[in-house]
Amino acid sequence: MPKSLSRLTASSETRELTSEDAILLKPAEAASFLLTSVGTLAQWRYLRRGPAYIKVGRSVAYRLGDLLAYVERTRISHDGMAA
């Protein structure tokens, strides 16, 4: 990987790019992964909720890493507290 792409910097946070960052899913694939519908994902985008997404022109895609992070953020532990 070229040195310029080996790190991602956003708001003073630096992290290594992973293979999960390179995998893009279409909305139908992301909806299936999250056990929801494409319409729900569209509504979440409109309401600025849900997982982060990428938009180029009219095309929408979701990085696998963002979906995994979203699932982890919404996980509930057995004692009823957010994990």
C-alpha positions as CSV (number, residue, x, y, z in Angstrom):
1,M,0.0,0.0,0.0
2,P,1.4,3.5,-0.8
3,K,2.7,5.4,2.1
4,S,0.2,8.2,1.6
5,L,-2.7,5.7,2.0
6,S,-1.3,3.9,5.0
7,R,-2.8,6.3,7.6
8,L,-6.2,8.0,7.7
9,T,-6.3,11.3,9.6
10,A,-9.7,12.8,10.6
11,S,-10.2,15.4,13.4
12,S,-6.7,14.8,14.9
13,E,-7.3,11.0,15.1
14,T,-4.9,8.8,13.2
15,R,-5.6,5.1,12.6
16,E,-4.3,2.4,10.3
17,L,-6.4,1.5,7.2
18,T,-7.6,-2.1,7.3
19,S,-9.0,-4.4,4.8
20,E,-12.4,-3.7,6.2
21,D,-12.0,-0.1,5.0
22,A,-11.5,-1.3,1.5
23,I,-14.7,-3.4,1.3
24,L,-17.7,-1.5,0.1
25,L,-21.2,-2.8,0.3
26,K,-24.3,-1.7,-1.7
27,P,-27.3,-0.6,0.4
28,A,-29.0,-3.9,-0.2
29,E,-26.0,-5.8,1.1
30,A,-25.6,-3.5,4.1
31,A,-29.3,-3.8,4.9
32,S,-29.0,-7.6,4.8
33,F,-25.9,-7.4,7.0
34,L,-27.7,-5.2,9.6
35,L,-30.9,-7.3,9.4
36,T,-33.0,-4.3,8.2
37,S,-34.4,-3.0,5.0
38,V,-33.0,-0.8,2.3
39,G,-35.8,1.7,3.1
40,T,-34.8,1.8,6.8
41,L,-31.2,2.6,5.7
42,A,-32.5,5.4,3.4
43,Q,-34.6,6.8,6.3
44,W,-31.5,6.7,8.6
45,R,-29.5,8.6,6.1
46,Y,-32.2,11.2,5.8
47,L,-32.4,11.5,9.6
48,R,-28.6,11.4,9.9
49,R,-28.7,8.3,12.0
50,G,-27.3,4.8,11.6
51,P,-24.0,3.8,10.2
52,A,-21.6,6.1,8.3
53,Y,-21.9,5.9,4.6
54,I,-20.1,7.1,1.4
55,K,-21.9,9.0,-1.3
56,V,-20.4,9.7,-4.7
57,G,-22.9,11.4,-7.0
58,R,-26.1,9.4,-6.5
59,S,-24.4,6.2,-5.5
60,V,-24.4,5.2,-1.8
61,A,-22.0,2.6,-0.3
62,Y,-21.1,1.4,3.2
63,R,-17.7,0.4,4.3
64,L,-17.7,-2.9,6.1
65,G,-15.6,-1.4,8.9
66,D,-18.2,1.3,9.5
67,L,-21.0,-1.3,9.7
68,L,-19.0,-3.4,12.2
69,A,-18.3,-0.3,14.3
70,Y,-22.0,0.6,14.2
71,V,-23.0,-2.9,15.3
72,E,-20.6,-2.7,18.2
73,R,-21.8,0.8,19.3
74,T,-25.4,-0.5,19.4
75,R,-24.6,-3.7,21.2
76,I,-26.5,-4.2,24.5
77,S,-24.8,-6.3,27.3
78,H,-26.7,-8.9,29.3
79,D,-27.1,-6.6,32.3
80,G,-29.1,-4.2,30.1
81,M,-26.4,-1.6,29.9
82,A,-24.9,-0.4,26.7
83,A,-21.6,-2.1,26.1
